[in-house]
């Protein structure tokens, strides 16, 4: 069992972990970055995604599939 008092707080995830955390493939996450929907920070060339940014991104997504909204 993990002791929450001594476990480190996660503040950022690498690209693959961020994609898994939001339920997307890494390529789909890169697509959203290219669209400007999500902004990573970089350590050298390694993208890091803040947990707060990932939560903001998820909250900004539509609540219904887009293809169902078109008439």
C-alpha positions, 0 to 999 in steps of 0.5 A, a space after each residue: 500500500 502507498 503511504 500518501 504522506 511520503 509519496 511524491 506529488 506528480 506535477 508533470 508527465 512525459 509524453 507517453 505517460 501524459 497520453 496514457 493519463 488522458 486516454 489518448 495515443 501519443 500521436 493523437 496527443 501530438 496532434 492536439 499539441 500541433 493544434 495548440 490545444 495543449 502546451 508542453 514545457 521542455 527539458 531540453 528536447 523532452 516534452 513535459 506536460 503539467 498535470 494542471 495543463 492536462 486537466 485543463 485540456 480534458 475540461 476543454 474538450 466537448 462533452 458529446 462526440 462532434 459527429 453527433 452535433 452536426 445536422 
